[in-house]
Amino acid sequence: MKKDIHPKYYPKAQITCACGKTWTTGSTIEKIKVELCSNCHPFYTGKQKFLDTARRVEKFQEKSAKKTVASAARKGKKAKKAARIAKKTVTAKDAD
């Protein structure tokens, strides 16, 4: 096996959560900062919590609202087109 290709292993790596909880584990990184842990994760706590640092939730809601408005506008165009086609077929039958 090749020597000196593996990263350094830290048997007492410190992990810190955004909620303040800290614990020690083994890792190749000496200090790790995480946003969620078992103390603050919604799955374990049963409480919903949004970590929206870049307005991702609002951006998604705005995008989905635009899509629903656009789809409603498209349905209107389709209905108008169908009405025009129906009107043409009715007038064509009357002409015969």
MARGUMAR-814656 format. One record per atom (N, C-alpha, C): residue number from 1; x, y, z; chain; residue in one letter; atom name. Coordinates in steps of 0.001 Angstrom, whole numbers. Atoms other than C-alpha are relative to their C-alpha. Example, Ala and Ser with C-alpha at 12.3 -4.5 7.8 and 13.67 -1.06 7.14 Angstrom:
2
<node i="1" x="890" y="-1190" z="0" ch="A" aa="A" at="N"/>
<node i="1" x="12300" y="-4500" z="7800" ch="A" aa="A" at="CA"/>
<node i="1" x="900" y="1200" z="0" ch="A" aa="A" at="C"/>
<node i="2" x="-820" y="-1190" z="-60" ch="A" aa="S" at="N"/>
<node i="2" x="13670" y="-1060" z="7140" ch="A" aa="S" at="CA"/>
<node i="2" x="-770" y="1090" z="730" ch="A" aa="S" at="C"/>
This chain:
96
<node i="1" x="822" y="-1184" z="0" ch="A" aa="M" at="N"/>
<node i="1" x="0" y="0" z="0" ch="A" aa="M" at="CA"/>
<node i="1" x="868" y="1251" z="0" ch="A" aa="M" at="C"/>
<node i="2" x="-736" y="-1262" z="24" ch="A" aa="K" at="N"/>
<node i="2" x="1076" y="3564" z="-645" ch="A" aa="K" at="CA"/>
<node i="2" x="-53" y="664" z="1364" ch="A" aa="K" at="C"/>
<node i="3" x="-67" y="-717" z="-1269" ch="A" aa="K" at="N"/>
<node i="3" x="2176" y="5607" z="2329" ch="A" aa="K" at="CA"/>
<node i="3" x="-408" y="1453" z="-209" ch="A" aa="K" at="C"/>
<node i="4" x="338" y="-1425" z="-45" ch="A" aa="D" at="N"/>
<node i="4" x="949" y="9101" z="3217" ch="A" aa="D" at="CA"/>
<node i="4" x="-1076" y="409" z="-1009" ch="A" aa="D" at="C"/>
<node i="5" x="1084" y="-394" z="898" ch="A" aa="I" at="N"/>
<node i="5" x="-2173" y="9031" z="1003" ch="A" aa="I" at="CA"/>
<node i="5" x="-1315" y="210" z="756" ch="A" aa="I" at="C"/>
<node i="6" x="1215" y="-130" z="-783" ch="A" aa="H" at="N"/>
<node i="6" x="-4768" y="8886" z="3768" ch="A" aa="H" at="CA"/>
<node i="6" x="9" y="1301" z="801" ch="A" aa="H" at="C"/>
<node i="7" x="39" y="-1227" z="-800" ch="A" aa="P" at="N"/>
<node i="7" x="-5974" y="12036" z="5555" ch="A" aa="P" at="CA"/>
<node i="7" x="231" y="-317" z="1471" ch="A" aa="P" at="C"/>
<node i="8" x="-245" y="171" z="-1424" ch="A" aa="K" at="N"/>
<node i="8" x="-5121" y="12567" z="9190" ch="A" aa="K" at="CA"/>
<node i="8" x="-1316" y="-281" z="712" ch="A" aa="K" at="C"/>
<node i="9" x="1193" y="381" z="-746" ch="A" aa="Y" at="N"/>
<node i="9" x="-7614" y="10969" z="11578" ch="A" aa="Y" at="CA"/>
<node i="9" x="41" y="630" z="1381" ch="A" aa="Y" at="C"/>
<node i="10" x="121" y="-636" z="-1315" ch="A" aa="Y" at="N"/>
<node i="10" x="-8781" y="12904" z="14635" ch="A" aa="Y" at="CA"/>
<node i="10" x="-971" y="-828" z="840" ch="A" aa="Y" at="C"/>
<node i="11" x="886" y="851" z="-807" ch="A" aa="P" at="N"/>
<node i="11" x="-10129" y="10494" z="17277" ch="A" aa="P" at="CA"/>
<node i="11" x="-928" y="807" z="910" ch="A" aa="P" at="C"/>
<node i="12" x="845" y="-843" z="-856" ch="A" aa="K" at="N"/>
<node i="12" x="-11575" y="13414" z="19303" ch="A" aa="K" at="CA"/>
<node i="12" x="-456" y="1233" z="-769" ch="A" aa="K" at="C"/>
<node i="13" x="526" y="-1110" z="795" ch="A" aa="A" at="N"/>
<node i="13" x="-13198" y="15539" z="16614" ch="A" aa="A" at="CA"/>
<node i="13" x="-1229" y="565" z="693" ch="A" aa="A" at="C"/>
<node i="14" x="1093" y="-680" z="-684" ch="A" aa="Q" at="N"/>
<node i="14" x="-15622" y="18115" z="18038" ch="A" aa="Q" at="CA"/>
<node i="14" x="-1082" y="384" z="-1013" ch="A" aa="Q" at="C"/>
<node i="15" x="1133" y="-348" z="857" ch="A" aa="I" at="N"/>
<node i="15" x="-19076" y="18421" z="16404" ch="A" aa="I" at="CA"/>
<node i="15" x="-893" y="963" z="768" ch="A" aa="I" at="C"/>
<node i="16" x="829" y="-1017" z="-634" ch="A" aa="T" at="N"/>
<node i="16" x="-21143" y="21537" z="17166" ch="A" aa="T" at="CA"/>
<node i="16" x="-1224" y="252" z="-870" ch="A" aa="T" at="C"/>
<node i="17" x="1250" y="-261" z="718" ch="A" aa="C" at="N"/>
<node i="17" x="-24792" y="22018" z="16201" ch="A" aa="C" at="CA"/>
<node i="17" x="-381" y="1472" z="166" ch="A" aa="C" at="C"/>
<node i="18" x="469" y="-1381" z="-78" ch="A" aa="A" at="N"/>
<node i="18" x="-26507" y="25361" z="15577" ch="A" aa="A" at="CA"/>
<node i="18" x="-810" y="242" z="1272" ch="A" aa="A" at="C"/>
<node i="19" x="792" y="-145" z="-1229" ch="A" aa="C" at="N"/>
<node i="19" x="-28721" y="24696" z="18618" ch="A" aa="C" at="CA"/>
<node i="19" x="882" y="80" z="1244" ch="A" aa="C" at="C"/>
<node i="20" x="-923" y="-104" z="-1126" ch="A" aa="G" at="N"/>
<node i="20" x="-25635" y="24568" z="20848" ch="A" aa="G" at="CA"/>
<node i="20" x="516" y="-1334" z="520" ch="A" aa="G" at="C"/>
<node i="21" x="-439" y="1315" z="-469" ch="A" aa="K" at="N"/>
<node i="21" x="-25268" y="20825" z="21439" ch="A" aa="K" at="CA"/>
<node i="21" x="1353" y="-337" z="-624" ch="A" aa="K" at="C"/>
<node i="22" x="-1314" y="421" z="495" ch="A" aa="T" at="N"/>
<node i="22" x="-21709" y="19495" z="21118" ch="A" aa="T" at="CA"/>
<node i="22" x="249" y="-1443" z="441" ch="A" aa="T" at="C"/>
<node i="23" x="-402" y="1341" z="-349" ch="A" aa="W" at="N"/>
<node i="23" x="-20316" y="15970" z="21100" ch="A" aa="W" at="CA"/>
<node i="23" x="1301" y="-333" z="-716" ch="A" aa="W" at="C"/>
<node i="24" x="-1303" y="393" z="511" ch="A" aa="T" at="N"/>
<node i="24" x="-17091" y="14170" z="20290" ch="A" aa="T" at="CA"/>
<node i="24" x="-124" y="-1331" z="-735" ch="A" aa="T" at="C"/>
<node i="25" x="-21" y="1229" z="788" ch="A" aa="T" at="N"/>
<node i="25" x="-16479" y="11531" z="17641" ch="A" aa="T" at="CA"/>
<node i="25" x="1307" y="-55" z="-776" ch="A" aa="T" at="C"/>
<node i="26" x="-1187" y="111" z="838" ch="A" aa="G" at="N"/>
<node i="26" x="-13746" y="10311" z="15313" ch="A" aa="G" at="CA"/>
<node i="26" x="-298" y="448" z="-1416" ch="A" aa="G" at="C"/>
<node i="27" x="209" y="-501" z="1349" ch="A" aa="S" at="N"/>
<node i="27" x="-13339" y="12046" z="11955" ch="A" aa="S" at="CA"/>
<node i="27" x="1319" y="441" z="-607" ch="A" aa="S" at="C"/>
<node i="28" x="-1187" y="-533" z="669" ch="A" aa="T" at="N"/>
<node i="28" x="-10865" y="13284" z="9379" ch="A" aa="T" at="CA"/>
<node i="28" x="11" y="1529" z="29" ch="A" aa="T" at="C"/>
<node i="29" x="64" y="-1449" z="-176" ch="A" aa="I" at="N"/>
<node i="29" x="-11987" y="16855" z="10139" ch="A" aa="I" at="CA"/>
<node i="29" x="-14" y="269" z="1500" ch="A" aa="I" at="C"/>
<node i="30" x="-161" y="-221" z="-1433" ch="A" aa="E" at="N"/>
<node i="30" x="-11030" y="18294" z="13518" ch="A" aa="E" at="CA"/>
<node i="30" x="-1229" y="635" z="645" ch="A" aa="E" at="C"/>
<node i="31" x="1185" y="-669" z="-537" ch="A" aa="K" at="N"/>
<node i="31" x="-14035" y="20628" z="14058" ch="A" aa="K" at="CA"/>
<node i="31" x="-1068" y="64" z="-1083" ch="A" aa="K" at="C"/>
<node i="32" x="1107" y="48" z="952" ch="A" aa="I" at="N"/>
<node i="32" x="-17415" y="20180" z="12360" ch="A" aa="I" at="CA"/>
<node i="32" x="-1158" y="814" z="565" ch="A" aa="I" at="C"/>
<node i="33" x="1185" y="-762" z="-402" ch="A" aa="K" at="N"/>
<node i="33" x="-20346" y="22618" z="12482" ch="A" aa="K" at="CA"/>
<node i="33" x="-1168" y="-456" z="-858" ch="A" aa="K" at="C"/>
<node i="34" x="1187" y="486" z="702" ch="A" aa="V" at="N"/>
<node i="34" x="-23809" y="21286" z="11568" ch="A" aa="V" at="CA"/>
<node i="34" x="-1202" y="878" z="347" ch="A" aa="V" at="C"/>
<node i="35" x="1198" y="-798" z="-233" ch="A" aa="E" at="N"/>
<node i="35" x="-27229" y="22940" z="11274" ch="A" aa="E" at="CA"/>
<node i="35" x="-1044" y="-748" z="811" ch="A" aa="E" at="C"/>
<node i="36" x="1004" y="802" z="-685" ch="A" aa="L" at="N"/>
<node i="36" x="-29350" y="20073" z="12623" ch="A" aa="L" at="CA"/>
<node i="36" x="633" y="-1191" z="703" ch="A" aa="L" at="C"/>
<node i="37" x="-428" y="1197" z="-720" ch="A" aa="C" at="N"/>
<node i="37" x="-28882" y="17325" z="15178" ch="A" aa="C" at="CA"/>
<node i="37" x="-1248" y="-688" z="536" ch="A" aa="C" at="C"/>
<node i="38" x="1156" y="727" z="-521" ch="A" aa="S" at="N"/>
<node i="38" x="-31127" y="14869" z="17013" ch="A" aa="S" at="CA"/>
<node i="38" x="-779" y="825" z="1021" ch="A" aa="S" at="C"/>
<node i="39" x="714" y="-867" z="-947" ch="A" aa="N" at="N"/>
<node i="39" x="-32019" y="17594" z="19550" ch="A" aa="N" at="CA"/>
<node i="39" x="-925" y="979" z="-695" ch="A" aa="N" at="C"/>
<node i="40" x="788" y="-1046" z="652" ch="A" aa="C" at="N"/>
<node i="40" x="-33371" y="20068" z="16999" ch="A" aa="C" at="CA"/>
<node i="40" x="-612" y="-426" z="-1328" ch="A" aa="C" at="C"/>
<node i="41" x="568" y="447" z="1276" ch="A" aa="H" at="N"/>
<node i="41" x="-34320" y="17976" z="13930" ch="A" aa="H" at="CA"/>
<node i="41" x="-1504" y="-237" z="156" ch="A" aa="H" at="C"/>
<node i="42" x="1457" y="142" z="-108" ch="A" aa="P" at="N"/>
<node i="42" x="-38099" y="18082" z="13237" ch="A" aa="P" at="CA"/>
<node i="42" x="-481" y="-1449" z="101" ch="A" aa="P" at="C"/>
<node i="43" x="402" y="1402" z="-73" ch="A" aa="F" at="N"/>
<node i="43" x="-38270" y="14300" z="12825" ch="A" aa="F" at="CA"/>
<node i="43" x="22" y="-501" z="1437" ch="A" aa="F" at="C"/>
<node i="44" x="-145" y="467" z="-1378" ch="A" aa="Y" at="N"/>
<node i="44" x="-37102" y="13743" z="16396" ch="A" aa="Y" at="CA"/>
<node i="44" x="-801" y="846" z="983" ch="A" aa="Y" at="C"/>
<node i="45" x="698" y="-880" z="-935" ch="A" aa="T" at="N"/>
<node i="45" x="-38759" y="16767" z="18041" ch="A" aa="T" at="CA"/>
<node i="45" x="-1500" y="48" z="-251" ch="A" aa="T" at="C"/>
<node i="46" x="1414" y="-74" z="332" ch="A" aa="G" at="N"/>
<node i="46" x="-42100" y="16612" z="16216" ch="A" aa="G" at="CA"/>
<node i="46" x="-466" y="1404" z="-307" ch="A" aa="G" at="C"/>
<node i="47" x="331" y="-1394" z="302" ch="A" aa="K" at="N"/>
<node i="47" x="-42003" y="20378" z="15598" ch="A" aa="K" at="CA"/>
<node i="47" x="586" y="364" z="-1350" ch="A" aa="K" at="C"/>
<node i="48" x="-489" y="-424" z="1313" ch="A" aa="Q" at="N"/>
<node i="48" x="-41730" y="21880" z="12133" ch="A" aa="Q" at="CA"/>
<node i="48" x="795" y="1279" z="168" ch="A" aa="Q" at="C"/>
<node i="49" x="-880" y="-1151" z="-125" ch="A" aa="K" at="N"/>
<node i="49" x="-38897" y="24363" z="11773" ch="A" aa="K" at="CA"/>
<node i="49" x="646" y="241" z="-1355" ch="A" aa="K" at="C"/>
<node i="50" x="-599" y="-333" z="1281" ch="A" aa="F" at="N"/>
<node i="50" x="-37783" y="26147" z="8621" ch="A" aa="F" at="CA"/>
<node i="50" x="1348" y="645" z="226" ch="A" aa="F" at="C"/>
<node i="51" x="-1318" y="-614" z="1" ch="A" aa="L" at="N"/>
<node i="51" x="-34085" y="26864" z="8216" ch="A" aa="L" at="CA"/>
<node i="51" x="187" y="610" z="-1376" ch="A" aa="L" at="C"/>
<node i="52" x="30" y="-644" z="1305" ch="A" aa="D" at="N"/>
<node i="52" x="-34440" y="29314" z="5379" ch="A" aa="D" at="CA"/>
<node i="52" x="1026" y="1129" z="-15" ch="A" aa="D" at="C"/>
<node i="53" x="-1050" y="-1008" z="-19" ch="A" aa="T" at="N"/>
<node i="53" x="-31135" y="31110" z="5064" ch="A" aa="T" at="CA"/>
<node i="53" x="100" y="773" z="-1295" ch="A" aa="T" at="C"/>
<node i="54" x="-139" y="-665" z="1303" ch="A" aa="A" at="N"/>
<node i="54" x="-31375" y="31991" z="1380" ch="A" aa="A" at="CA"/>
<node i="54" x="-1359" y="256" z="-644" ch="A" aa="A" at="C"/>
<node i="55" x="1355" y="-244" z="498" ch="A" aa="R" at="N"/>
<node i="55" x="-35143" y="32654" z="1054" ch="A" aa="R" at="CA"/>
<node i="55" x="-476" y="-1107" z="-928" ch="A" aa="R" at="C"/>
<node i="56" x="350" y="1097" z="899" ch="A" aa="R" at="N"/>
<node i="56" x="-35516" y="29239" z="-561" ch="A" aa="R" at="CA"/>
<node i="56" x="-1483" y="-331" z="55" ch="A" aa="R" at="C"/>
<node i="57" x="1413" y="333" z="-135" ch="A" aa="V" at="N"/>
<node i="57" x="-38996" y="28608" z="821" ch="A" aa="V" at="CA"/>
<node i="57" x="-852" y="1040" z="-721" ch="A" aa="V" at="C"/>
<node i="58" x="774" y="-1053" z="660" ch="A" aa="E" at="N"/>
<node i="58" x="-40330" y="31992" z="-337" ch="A" aa="E" at="CA"/>
<node i="58" x="180" y="-53" z="-1513" ch="A" aa="E" at="C"/>
<node i="59" x="-244" y="92" z="1438" ch="A" aa="K" at="N"/>
<node i="59" x="-38696" y="31597" z="-3736" ch="A" aa="K" at="CA"/>
<node i="59" x="-797" y="-1146" z="-614" ch="A" aa="K" at="C"/>
<node i="60" x="755" y="1141" z="503" ch="A" aa="F" at="N"/>
<node i="60" x="-40291" y="28177" z="-4164" ch="A" aa="F" at="CA"/>
<node i="60" x="-1490" y="312" z="-33" ch="A" aa="F" at="C"/>
<node i="61" x="1419" y="-348" z="-35" ch="A" aa="Q" at="N"/>
<node i="61" x="-43705" y="29482" z="-3113" ch="A" aa="Q" at="CA"/>
<node i="61" x="-355" y="987" z="-1101" ch="A" aa="Q" at="C"/>
<node i="62" x="239" y="-957" z="1077" ch="A" aa="E" at="N"/>
<node i="62" x="-43427" y="32402" z="-5552" ch="A" aa="E" at="CA"/>
<node i="62" x="-14" y="-703" z="-1352" ch="A" aa="E" at="C"/>
<node i="63" x="-87" y="728" z="1266" ch="A" aa="K" at="N"/>
<node i="63" x="-42400" y="30048" z="-8369" ch="A" aa="K" at="CA"/>
<node i="63" x="-1234" y="-860" z="-220" ch="A" aa="K" at="C"/>
<node i="64" x="1184" y="844" z="148" ch="A" aa="S" at="N"/>
<node i="64" x="-45279" y="27658" z="-7692" ch="A" aa="S" at="CA"/>
<node i="64" x="-1253" y="842" z="-211" ch="A" aa="S" at="C"/>
<node i="65" x="1145" y="-889" z="226" ch="A" aa="A" at="N"/>
<node i="65" x="-47743" y="30583" z="-7530" ch="A" aa="A" at="CA"/>
<node i="65" x="-24" y="474" z="-1444" ch="A" aa="A" at="C"/>
<node i="66" x="-76" y="-420" z="1397" ch="A" aa="K" at="N"/>
<node i="66" x="-46533" y="31790" z="-10929" ch="A" aa="K" at="CA"/>
<node i="66" x="-462" y="-1122" z="-929" ch="A" aa="K" at="C"/>
<node i="67" x="395" y="1129" z="831" ch="A" aa="K" at="N"/>
<node i="67" x="-47024" y="28298" z="-12356" ch="A" aa="K" at="CA"/>
<node i="67" x="-1511" y="-195" z="21" ch="A" aa="K" at="C"/>
<node i="68" x="1448" y="175" z="-70" ch="A" aa="T" at="N"/>
<node i="68" x="-50611" y="28096" z="-11101" ch="A" aa="T" at="CA"/>
<node i="68" x="-716" y="1107" z="-757" ch="A" aa="T" at="C"/>
<node i="69" x="590" y="-1104" z="758" ch="A" aa="V" at="N"/>
<node i="69" x="-51399" y="31537" z="-12565" ch="A" aa="V" at="CA"/>
<node i="69" x="169" y="-247" z="-1490" ch="A" aa="V" at="C"/>
<node i="70" x="-261" y="270" z="1411" ch="A" aa="A" at="N"/>
<node i="70" x="-49791" y="30559" z="-15865" ch="A" aa="A" at="CA"/>
<node i="70" x="-879" y="-1143" z="-506" ch="A" aa="A" at="C"/>
<node i="71" x="839" y="1123" z="427" ch="A" aa="S" at="N"/>
<node i="71" x="-51704" y="27271" z="-15986" ch="A" aa="S" at="CA"/>
<node i="71" x="-1459" y="436" z="-102" ch="A" aa="S" at="C"/>
<node i="72" x="1369" y="-507" z="84" ch="A" aa="A" at="N"/>
<node i="72" x="-54964" y="29107" z="-15289" ch="A" aa="A" at="CA"/>
<node i="72" x="-171" y="831" z="-1264" ch="A" aa="A" at="C"/>
<node i="73" x="62" y="-803" z="1220" ch="A" aa="A" at="N"/>
<node i="73" x="-54179" y="31505" z="-18139" ch="A" aa="A" at="CA"/>
<node i="73" x="-34" y="-912" z="-1219" ch="A" aa="A" at="C"/>
<node i="74" x="-10" y="933" z="1126" ch="A" aa="R" at="N"/>
<node i="74" x="-53440" y="28581" z="-20453" ch="A" aa="R" at="CA"/>
<node i="74" x="-1350" y="-686" z="-156" ch="A" aa="R" at="C"/>
<node i="75" x="1311" y="634" z="70" ch="A" aa="K" at="N"/>
<node i="75" x="-56748" y="26939" z="-19587" ch="A" aa="K" at="CA"/>
<node i="75" x="-989" y="951" z="-656" ch="A" aa="K" at="C"/>
<node i="76" x="875" y="-987" z="610" ch="A" aa="G" at="N"/>
<node i="76" x="-58485" y="30156" z="-20575" ch="A" aa="G" at="CA"/>
<node i="76" x="198" y="48" z="-1505" ch="A" aa="G" at="C"/>
<node i="77" x="-296" y="-17" z="1434" ch="A" aa="K" at="N"/>
<node i="77" x="-56760" y="30168" z="-23952" ch="A" aa="K" at="CA"/>
<node i="77" x="-545" y="-1256" z="-670" ch="A" aa="K" at="C"/>
<node i="78" x="498" y="1250" z="562" ch="A" aa="K" at="N"/>
<node i="78" x="-57649" y="26531" z="-24527" ch="A" aa="K" at="CA"/>
<node i="78" x="-1520" y="33" z="-109" ch="A" aa="K" at="C"/>
<node i="79" x="1456" y="-86" z="25" ch="A" aa="A" at="N"/>
<node i="79" x="-61256" y="27208" z="-23639" ch="A" aa="A" at="CA"/>
<node i="79" x="-459" y="918" z="-1122" ch="A" aa="A" at="C"/>
<node i="80" x="340" y="-930" z="1077" ch="A" aa="K" at="N"/>
<node i="80" x="-61356" y="30175" z="-26021" ch="A" aa="K" at="CA"/>
<node i="80" x="181" y="-668" z="-1365" ch="A" aa="K" at="C"/>
<node i="81" x="-277" y="678" z="1263" ch="A" aa="K" at="N"/>
<node i="81" x="-59813" y="28096" z="-28795" ch="A" aa="K" at="CA"/>
<node i="81" x="-1065" y="-1054" z="-285" ch="A" aa="K" at="C"/>
<node i="82" x="1032" y="1017" z="161" ch="A" aa="A" at="N"/>
<node i="82" x="-62279" y="25270" z="-28210" ch="A" aa="A" at="CA"/>
<node i="82" x="-1326" y="648" z="-372" ch="A" aa="A" at="C"/>
<node i="83" x="1243" y="-706" z="320" ch="A" aa="A" at="N"/>
<node i="83" x="-65146" y="27785" z="-28304" ch="A" aa="A" at="CA"/>
<node i="83" x="17" y="471" z="-1451" ch="A" aa="A" at="C"/>
<node i="84" x="-117" y="-447" z="1390" ch="A" aa="R" at="N"/>
<node i="84" x="-63868" y="29205" z="-31610" ch="A" aa="R" at="CA"/>
<node i="84" x="-203" y="-1166" z="-977" ch="A" aa="R" at="C"/>
<node i="85" x="129" y="1188" z="859" ch="A" aa="I" at="N"/>
<node i="85" x="-63591" y="25729" z="-33119" ch="A" aa="I" at="CA"/>
<node i="85" x="-1453" y="-470" z="-15" ch="A" aa="I" at="C"/>
<node i="86" x="1395" y="415" z="-71" ch="A" aa="A" at="N"/>
<node i="86" x="-67078" y="24835" z="-31893" ch="A" aa="A" at="CA"/>
<node i="86" x="-879" y="946" z="-791" ch="A" aa="A" at="C"/>
<node i="87" x="790" y="-997" z="735" ch="A" aa="K" at="N"/>
<node i="87" x="-68443" y="28071" z="-33333" ch="A" aa="K" at="CA"/>
<node i="87" x="160" y="-196" z="-1507" ch="A" aa="K" at="C"/>
<node i="88" x="-255" y="231" z="1426" ch="A" aa="K" at="N"/>
<node i="88" x="-66806" y="27356" z="-36705" ch="A" aa="K" at="CA"/>
<node i="88" x="-745" y="-1228" z="-492" ch="A" aa="K" at="C"/>
<node i="89" x="690" y="1221" z="429" ch="A" aa="T" at="N"/>
<node i="89" x="-68255" y="23849" z="-36822" ch="A" aa="T" at="CA"/>
<node i="89" x="-1494" y="217" z="-47" ch="A" aa="T" at="C"/>
<node i="90" x="1448" y="-282" z="-6" ch="A" aa="V" at="N"/>
<node i="90" x="-71734" y="25132" z="-35946" ch="A" aa="V" at="CA"/>
<node i="90" x="-355" y="833" z="-1243" ch="A" aa="V" at="C"/>
<node i="91" x="284" y="-840" z="1160" ch="A" aa="T" at="N"/>
<node i="91" x="-71579" y="27827" z="-38657" ch="A" aa="T" at="CA"/>
<node i="91" x="188" y="-770" z="-1300" ch="A" aa="T" at="C"/>
<node i="92" x="-212" y="818" z="1189" ch="A" aa="A" at="N"/>
<node i="92" x="-70228" y="25309" z="-41158" ch="A" aa="A" at="CA"/>
<node i="92" x="-1195" y="-932" z="-238" ch="A" aa="A" at="C"/>
<node i="93" x="1172" y="876" z="124" ch="A" aa="K" at="N"/>
<node i="93" x="-73163" y="22958" z="-40456" ch="A" aa="K" at="CA"/>
<node i="93" x="-1211" y="810" z="-467" ch="A" aa="K" at="C"/>
<node i="94" x="1118" y="-866" z="395" ch="A" aa="D" at="N"/>
<node i="94" x="-75630" y="25865" z="-40836" ch="A" aa="D" at="CA"/>
<node i="94" x="107" y="387" z="-1464" ch="A" aa="D" at="C"/>
<node i="95" x="-200" y="-388" z="1391" ch="A" aa="A" at="N"/>
<node i="95" x="-74117" y="26802" z="-44193" ch="A" aa="A" at="CA"/>
<node i="95" x="-362" y="-1137" z="-946" ch="A" aa="A" at="C"/>
<node i="96" x="305" y="1170" z="862" ch="A" aa="D" at="N"/>
<node i="96" x="-74658" y="23264" z="-45562" ch="A" aa="D" at="CA"/>
<node i="96" x="-1435" y="-199" z="-137" ch="A" aa="D" at="C"/>
